[in-house]
Amino acid sequence: MDRVIRFVMGYWFFAVGLLFLMAPWTPLWGRNWFVQRTGPLRGVLMSAWARGALSGVGVLYIVTGVRDTLRLAAGRWDES
C-alpha cells in the first residue's frame, strides 16, 4: 500500500506541475477569480516574470514527481 501512495503522490506532483507550467500562459489566467480580485496586484500577476516564476515552480514539481516515480519503480526508495 505504501508503494501505491508514493506512486499517487508522484503522479500528483507531475499533474500539479503541468498545471503550474501551462496555466499562466493561457487566456484563462487573466480571467480567473484571484487575478481579477487583487486590484493593484493584477499588473504584477499578469507580467511575464510572474508567469515565468510560476512556470518555474511547475518545472520543479514535474521534476520531483518524475524523479520520485522513477526511484520508486527502480526500487531505490530510501526511508530517510
Secondary structure, 3 states (H helix, E strand, C coil): CHHHHHHHHHHHHHHHHHHHHHHHHCCHHHHCHHHHHCHHHHHHHHCHHHHHHHHHHHHHHHHHHHHHHHHHHHCCCCCC
